[in-house]
């Protein structure tokens, strides 16, 4: 290859290299700053194709989308000085590129560390102003709204970061307290169960006593009604017998004598000593009178 052609090829390669180093692209999902010898000359480069001077200008790009910071669980004290373990997360994004670069040197890990410190401090303030019941259930949404409002203003002024959302994933008691709390809860549930059982037994005894009373009353009324019915039946029977036998007293006397003979002579081995002219044998010795 001729020296002239070699020089031309080298020059072309240098031009291509310089051209590639002179062009940069900022995506729609990115924010960028343009530096000149480490000094910011363009604090917010628009998305698109741009040019720079190689070795003089440097471009730093940052993700402009919402980033989730999963903070490590921290211990906070409530207004009653009760210790809670809170697990939370933060959603944030770069709002002011120049301020973000100045505060963090463009290091997202450094930004996450600084943001996490400020989130922990604000949560500690909010928990310290409220009771356990308020932070657990009663005012959790209010706590989150206050944290977001104060943090967003603070981080935007100091870090160039906008806090989009702060949420609490979980609130736990410390391990040394949880066992005693669970034991107290179990004791309370056992007490409530015993109370309910005793009430149930009391109601059962009352129902059983009332059922026994009703049974006794029903049986007494039934016995009374049966005795009344039996008495009325016996009275009717006696009346009917009396009316029937009063029509022929001689026949009635004869019928009763036959019943007496059947009862007296129907049992084997019995011995009776009676006079022959006794009234017991009066129908054995003489016939009935006519019409009698």
Residue pairs with C-beta under 8 A, 6 or more apart in sequence:
18 54
21 52
21 54
21 55
22 51
22 52
22 53
22 54
23 49
23 50
23 51
23 52
24 49
24 50
24 51
24 52
24 59
25 48
25 49
25 50
26 32
26 45
26 46
26 47
26 48
26 50
26 59
26 61
27 47
28 47
29 63
29 64
29 65
30 47
30 61
30 62
30 63
30 64
31 44
31 45
31 61
31 62
31 63
31 64
31 94
31 97
32 44
32 45
32 59
32 60
32 61
32 62
32 97
33 40
33 42
33 43
33 44
33 45
33 59
33 60
33 97
33 98
33 101
33 106
34 40
34 41
34 42
34 45
34 50
34 52
34 57
34 58
34 59
35 41
35 57
35 58
35 59
35 60
36 56
36 57
36 58
37 56
38 58
40 98
40 101
40 102
41 57
43 97
43 98
44 97
44 98
45 59
50 59
52 58
52 59
60 101
60 106
62 94
62 97
62 100
62 101
62 106
62 108
63 94
63 108
64 93
64 94
65 93
66 91
66 92
66 93
66 164
67 91
67 92
67 93
67 108
67 112
68 89
68 90
68 91
69 89
69 90
69 91
69 92
69 112
69 115
69 116
69 119
70 89
71 87
71 88
71 89
71 90
71 116
71 119
71 120
72 116
73 85
73 86
73 87
73 170
73 172
74 85
74 86
74 120
74 123
74 124
75 83
75 84
75 85
75 86
75 174
76 83
76 84
76 86
76 123
76 124
76 127
76 128
77 83
77 84
77 124
77 127
77 128
78 84
78 127
78 128
78 130
78 131
78 132
78 135
79 128
79 129
79 130
79 131
80 131
80 132
82 132
83 173
83 174
83 177
84 127
84 132
84 135
84 171
84 172
84 173
84 174
85 171
85 172
85 173
85 174
86 123
86 127
86 168
86 170
86 171
87 168
87 169
87 170
87 171
87 172
88 119
88 123
88 166
88 167
88 168
88 169
89 166
89 167
89 169
90 115
90 116
90 119
90 151
90 163
90 165
90 166
91 163
91 164
91 165
91 166
92 115
92 155
92 161
92 162
92 163
92 164
93 161
93 162
93 164
94 100
94 160
94 161
94 162
95 156
95 160
95 161
95 162
96 156
96 160
97 160
98 160
99 158
99 159
99 160
100 106
100 111
100 159
100 160
100 161
101 160
102 160
103 111
103 114
103 158
103 159
103 160
104 110
104 111
104 114
104 159
111 159
111 161
114 159
115 155
115 159
115 161
115 163
118 151
118 154
118 155
118 158
119 147
119 151
119 163
119 166
122 147
122 150
122 151
122 154
123 147
123 166
126 135
126 143
126 146
126 147
127 135
127 143
130 139
130 143
134 143
135 143
135 171
136 171
140 168
143 168
144 166
144 167
144 168
147 166
148 163
148 164
148 165
148 166
151 163
151 166
152 162
152 163
155 161
155 162
155 163
156 162
156 163
172 178
173 181
245 251
245 252
245 255
248 292
250 288
250 289
250 292
251 292
254 283
254 288
254 292
257 280
257 282
257 283
258 283
260 280
261 284
264 270
264 272
274 280
274 281
276 285
